[in-house]
Amino acid sequence: MSNNNQYDTLVGAIEALKKRGFTHNFSVNKAGQLEEHSDKHYKASEVILHEFHRFEGNTNPADMSIVYAVETKSGAKGTVVDSFGVDGSEIVSDFMNNAEQKQFD
């Protein structure tokens, strides 16, 4: 059974994931590496994607976002939030496609 897409709102998903230990606020930088506060960087090969959740904006269906729950090989767990669809970041998408996939285990 997949854990994906089980929350109603982006805020609800982030809060629930924090309670489950995904407390770091990561982003993917222009170099295609996961980072937090730009002091530590992780390549996709050093990251496990546990699950993801997509959301459509209430006012505009084109305003879509996605939150990824990830874990680094050093054990840090957190989330990456990105827009989804037309406005989505190809860098983030490519990174997640190259990370170790745990969301279907």
Summary of the structure (lengths in Angstrom):
residues: 105
radius of gyration: 13.0
end to end distance: 7.9
largest distance: 39.2
contacts: 290
relative contact order: 0.24
helix: 24%
strand: 37%
